[in-house]
Amino acid sequence: MFLPLVLVTLLAAQSHGASETAQKFKALRFTQEPSSFIQFIPDFSRLTQAVSVCGWIKALGSATYPTVFFYGSYELTMLSNGGHIGIFGSYQHLQSKFSVRKGTWFHTCVTWSVSSRSHKYYVNGELLGSKQTPSGRLFNTGGTLTLGNWGGNAGGHEFGGEMVNLNFYAKELSAREVGEMADGGMCNDMAVDKHEEVRVLKWEDILKKSRSGTVTEADMANFCLTNLLSQREQVEGELKETREKLSETQQALEEKKETELNLYEEIKNVSSQLNFTLVTLEEVSTELNQTTGELGECSKRLNQTEEEFGRATEELQNYNQTKNIWDWNVFLSGQYINKTITSEQAEQIRSSWDDVAQKLIGYKITDALIKFWKIVDCTELEDRPWSMLYSERYHNKILTQELADGLTSVWEGISEKLVGVTMTEEVVELLNYVSEETNCYCGN
């Protein structure tokens, strides 16, 4: 914002010629002759408690002690090379810190106050050095001020350069205020105008003082105008570049915003799908738990079934030992045919082989053997069921212990079931048929 204002000020200075504004943009050029200086006694009565001297300098000479100004009896001095920066006859020698090249404009400033007791020296807004002063020491007034030389006509102290806008203030300027002046630039006097009330010796008044030797004026308005126009072009270029970067940044932000919105929607969709999946998983988990419980019950029932099956198999195997060994034709004999089986007869049937089976072990059951035993059998039984020995299980086979056990137990558990049954030919035929054609009594 300050560039347009400065341009307006410079154009006004060009238009009004020698007005006060135009005077601010005039520089003084001192030669390297000892006689080139300005000397007068200023009114510094307001500087007893504090003083600051600031301005723009361009060193061009080659003197050992290029003096910008010298006041009083060594009360306040400034050189253009950082040396002999003095107050009250005491100096700071800061040449080692001074890095401004000859022929370059730079801002310089010295400040002091009785309250701070600190004499400070700034170059381009940067503090190069400071030095304490005696307590209670006031700034002496009434002395002579010499610009461009050390008291006038002093050889080796010729300034030999240019200065502009050098002002004396009845205030110790702060580091921030000094920095504002330096940053504002040589062609901007707004920072100077801020301290107009304490500007005791003004540059435009110095321009009016009489001069010794060759001291000429240089109009800085054209220089500042050219410089500011260049700065304006540079600033406009930077602004254009900044606008382009801002536009790119805005576009990138819009794209990023759109991407984030798309990502947000995707996240919402994924979150919704995840929630649905979680619900489904919970349902599946519940079903799995139920199924696991049901499988557990089935496993228990299966184990029970296996146990029952084992017992049934065992019973069936035991039961199958009697397969095809019942000879129902026994009941066709005169002892049983057409008669109802009594309990006594059932018992006789069950135990009919108890006394003879063991005697037959080791013999081959042949027709001759059966005939022989029928003759020698002394049992009280009227009719032992010899026909059983003609069955496939026994006939023409050597009677073993196992076969003998089967012979004695063949009617075990079945004879008592016959009690009350009348053994007709039809019943006997039916019993034979059931034994041969069905699986009621066979396991294989």
Beta strands, then each sheet from edge to edge (+ up, - down):
strand 1: 26-30
strand 2: 38-40
strand 3: 50-59
strand 4: 67-71
strand 5: 76-79
strand 6: 85-87
strand 7: 90-92
strand 8: 106-113
strand 9: 118-123
strand 10: 126-132
strand 11: 145-147
strand 12: 161-169
strand 13: 199-201
strand 14: 215-219
sheet 1: 10+ 9- 8+ 3- 12+ 1- 14+
sheet 2: 2+ 11- 4+ 5- 6+ 7-
sheet 3: 10+ 9- 8+ 3- 12+ 13-
end
